[in-house]
Protein backbone atom coordinates (compact mmCIF):
# COMPACT_ATOMS: atom_id res chain seq x y z
CA UNK A 1 0.00 0.00 0.00
CA UNK A 2 2.82 2.38 0.90
CA UNK A 3 4.53 1.86 -2.47
CA UNK A 4 1.25 2.41 -4.32
CA UNK A 5 0.71 5.73 -2.53
CA UNK A 6 4.25 6.89 -3.20
CA UNK A 7 4.17 5.89 -6.86
CA UNK A 8 0.88 7.73 -7.33
CA UNK A 9 2.15 10.84 -5.55
CA UNK A 10 5.47 11.03 -7.33
CA UNK A 11 4.20 10.19 -10.78
CA UNK A 12 5.90 11.96 -13.65
CA UNK A 13 3.98 14.80 -15.21
CA UNK A 14 4.81 15.27 -18.90
CA UNK A 15 4.81 19.09 -18.88
CA UNK A 16 6.06 19.63 -15.34
CA UNK A 17 8.14 22.72 -14.68
CA UNK A 18 10.93 20.71 -13.11
CA UNK A 19 11.20 18.60 -16.28
CA UNK A 20 11.99 21.62 -18.50
CA UNK A 21 15.73 21.41 -19.09
CA UNK A 22 16.09 24.92 -20.52
CA UNK A 23 15.34 26.43 -17.11
CA UNK A 24 17.61 24.11 -15.14
CA UNK A 25 20.72 25.55 -13.54
CA UNK A 26 23.54 23.27 -12.50
CA UNK A 27 25.18 23.85 -9.16
CA UNK A 28 28.96 24.02 -9.47
CA UNK A 29 29.38 23.57 -5.72
CA UNK A 30 27.05 20.60 -5.23
CA UNK A 31 29.91 18.07 -5.05
CA UNK A 32 31.73 20.34 -2.62
CA UNK A 33 28.71 20.50 -0.30
CA UNK A 34 28.33 16.72 -0.50
CA UNK A 35 32.03 16.27 0.34
CA UNK A 36 31.70 18.58 3.38
CA UNK A 37 28.58 16.60 4.39
CA UNK A 38 26.49 19.77 4.51
CA UNK A 39 23.95 18.13 2.21
CA UNK A 40 23.22 14.49 1.49
CA UNK A 41 21.12 12.56 -0.98
CA UNK A 42 17.76 11.80 0.56
CA UNK A 43 16.58 8.24 1.02
CA UNK A 44 13.18 9.32 2.27
CA UNK A 45 10.15 8.43 0.16
CA UNK A 46 8.69 11.80 1.22
CA UNK A 47 11.57 13.91 -0.02
CA UNK A 48 10.78 16.75 -2.39
CA UNK A 49 12.63 17.63 -5.53
CA UNK A 50 14.42 20.98 -5.46
CA UNK A 51 15.68 22.80 -8.52
CA UNK A 52 16.73 26.24 -9.65
CA UNK A 53 14.65 28.19 -12.14
CA UNK A 54 15.75 31.20 -14.16
CA UNK A 55 13.08 33.77 -14.93
CA UNK A 56 13.95 36.81 -17.00
CA UNK A 57 14.11 39.02 -13.91
CA UNK A 58 16.36 36.48 -12.18
CA UNK A 59 18.68 36.38 -15.17
CA UNK A 60 19.04 40.18 -15.01
CA UNK A 61 19.87 39.99 -11.30
CA UNK A 62 22.06 36.91 -11.87
CA UNK A 63 20.34 35.04 -9.04
CA UNK A 64 18.49 31.82 -9.83
CA UNK A 65 15.33 31.10 -7.88
CA UNK A 66 15.21 27.92 -5.77
CA UNK A 67 11.96 26.03 -6.24
CA UNK A 68 10.92 23.02 -4.19
CA UNK A 69 8.23 20.70 -5.48
CA UNK A 70 5.99 20.05 -2.47
CA UNK A 71 3.29 18.26 -4.48
CA UNK A 72 4.01 14.82 -2.96
CA UNK A 73 3.63 16.23 0.57
CA UNK A 74 0.35 18.00 -0.10
CA UNK A 75 -1.70 14.83 -0.04
CA UNK A 76 -4.13 13.93 2.68
CA UNK A 77 -3.40 10.77 4.64
CA UNK A 78 -5.53 9.20 7.34
CA UNK A 79 -4.64 10.29 10.86
CA UNK A 80 -3.61 7.25 12.88
CA UNK A 81 -3.82 8.94 16.26
CA UNK A 82 -5.93 12.08 16.35
CA UNK A 83 -4.80 14.96 18.54
CA UNK A 84 -6.78 14.85 21.80
CA UNK A 85 -9.21 17.62 22.63
CA UNK A 86 -8.19 20.10 25.35
CA UNK A 87 -11.30 19.33 27.42
CA UNK A 88 -10.63 15.60 27.25
CA UNK A 89 -7.06 16.12 28.45
CA UNK A 90 -8.22 18.26 31.38
CA UNK A 91 -10.79 15.61 32.36
CA UNK A 92 -8.04 13.00 32.48
CA UNK A 93 -5.88 15.23 34.68
CA UNK A 94 -8.54 16.29 37.24
CA UNK A 95 -8.08 13.32 39.60
CA UNK A 96 -4.48 12.58 38.62
CA UNK A 97 -1.78 12.81 41.25
CA UNK A 98 1.15 12.42 38.87
CA UNK A 99 1.05 14.05 35.50
Secondary structure, DSSP 8 states (H G I E B T S, - for coil): -HHHHHHHHT---TT-GGG-GGG----TTHHHHHHTTSS-----TT---EEEE--HHHHHHT--EEEE--GGGGS----SS----HHHHHHHHTT-S--
